[in-house]
Amino acid sequence: MTESDKEKVEAAAVTGVGAGFGTAGGATVGVLELAATQGTVTGFSAGVVIGLGAMAGAATFFLGYQAYRRLKKPKS
């Protein structure tokens, strides 16, 4: 496995972990949204919140990983 392949695998793993954390946060917000309102929020909108949380988590972790890689990279 080349160094480029290893970096791609690491980025995919970090993005997956971020999506998991984002989904958990989105699910929390979605459930609280459903519990707080009576009838105005549907399961669909709660699902949208969960999906947005997953995307936000994945993006946050991926960007954080990229920043970490830049800081860790030796200066030539």
Secondary structure, DSSP 8 states (H G I E B T S, - for coil): --HHHHHHHHHHHHHHHHHHHHHHHHHHHHHHHHHHSSSSS-HHHHHHHHHHHHHHHHHHHHHHHHHHHHHHS---
